[in-house]
Amino acid sequence: MKELLFLLISTVFINNIVFTRLVGVESLLEFTKSRKLAKVMVKLLMGITFLSSLINYVLYEFVLKSLGFEILDTLVYLVVIYLVAKFTFSLLKSKDLKDYDDVKMYLPFLIANTAVLYSSISINAGLSFSEALVSSVAIPLGLFFMFYLFSSVKTRLDMADTPKAFRGFPILLIFAAIAVLALSGLNGLV
C-alpha cells in the first residue's frame, strides 16, 4: 500500500509525464485556456485512462501473452482506447447534455491522446495489476496538475508585460523548464 501511494505521488508530481517525457504536450495550449475545461477534460481522461488500462492489462496478460501476440499490443491498445472513449462519450451524451456539448469537439483528442496510450504501454514495463491501475489514475492527475499550473501562469503572463518575442508558447516553454527543475528537486523525497 505504501508503495502504491509513493507511485501515485511520484507520478503526479515528480515524474510527471508532461514534464519528464513530453507526453501529453499536445494538450498544453488547448486545455490551459480555462480551468473549467481542464477539469472536465481531466475527468474524462481519468475515466478513459482507467477503463482502457484495466481492459488492456487483462488483454495483454491473459490473451496477447498466452497466444504469443505481444507484437500487436499497441494496435490492441489503440482499438480499446477508441472503444472506451466512444463508450464514455455515448454515456456522457445520454446523461449530461451540457457537458457533452462543451467537450464533443475534443473527442478526437481524447482518442488520440498520447497520455492515455502511454498509460497502456506502461503495462509492458512489468507493472503489477494494482500498480497499473494506480498509474492509470495518477497520469491524468499529473495532467490536471500541469493544466492547472499552466492555466494559472498563463493568465498571469497574459496580464504581464512580456517581451514580444516571448509571448505565447515560448514563455510557457521557459516556464515548463523552470517547473521541471523545481519538481526534480523533489526526486529524492519519494
C-alpha positions, 0 to 999 in steps of 0.5 A, spaced: 500 500 500 505 504 501 508 503 495 502 504 491 501 511 494 509 513 493 507 511 485 501 515 485 505 521 488 511 520 484 507 520 478 503 526 479 508 530 481 515 528 480 515 524 474 510 527 471 509 525 464 508 532 461 514 534 464 519 528 464 517 525 457 513 530 453 507 526 453 501 529 453 504 536 450 499 536 445 494 538 450 498 544 453 495 550 449 488 547 448 486 545 455 490 551 459 485 556 456 480 555 462 480 551 468 473 549 467 475 545 461 481 542 464 477 539 469 472 536 465 477 534 460 481 531 466 475 527 468 474 524 462 481 522 461 481 519 468 475 515 466 478 513 459 485 512 462 482 507 467 477 503 463 482 502 457 488 500 462 484 495 466 481 492 459 488 492 456 492 489 462 487 483 462 488 483 454 495 483 454 496 478 460 491 473 459 490 473 451 496 477 447 501 473 452 498 466 452 497 466 444 504 469 443 501 476 440 505 481 444 507 484 437 500 487 436 499 490 443 499 497 441 494 496 435 490 492 441 491 498 445 489 503 440 482 499 438 480 499 446 482 506 447 477 508 441 472 503 444 472 506 451 472 513 449 466 512 444 463 508 450 464 514 455 462 519 450 455 515 448 454 515 456 456 522 457 451 524 451 445 520 454 446 523 461 449 530 461 447 534 455 451 540 457 457 537 458 457 533 452 456 539 448 462 543 451 467 537 450 464 533 443 469 537 439 475 534 443 473 527 442 478 526 437 483 528 442 481 524 447 482 518 442 488 520 440 491 522 446 498 520 447 497 520 455 492 515 455 496 510 450 502 511 454 498 509 460 497 502 456 504 501 454 506 502 461 503 495 462 509 492 458 514 495 463 512 489 468 507 493 472 503 489 477 495 489 476 494 494 482 500 498 480 497 499 473 491 501 475 494 506 480 498 509 474 492 509 470 489 514 475 495 518 477 497 520 469 491 524 468 492 527 475 499 529 473 495 532 467 490 536 471 496 538 475 500 541 469 493 544 466 492 547 472 499 550 473 499 552 466 492 555 466 494 559 472 501 562 469 498 563 463 493 568 465 498 571 469 503 572 463 497 574 459 496 580 464 504 581 464 508 585 460 512 580 456 517 581 451 514 580 444 518 575 442 516 571 448 509 571 448 505 565 447 508 558 447 515 560 448 514 563 455 510 557 457 516 553 454 521 557 459 516 556 464 515 548 463 523 548 464 523 552 470 517 547 473 521 541 471 527 543 475 523 545 481 519 538 481 526 534 480 528 537 486 523 533 489 526 526 486 529 524 492 523 525 497 519 519 494 
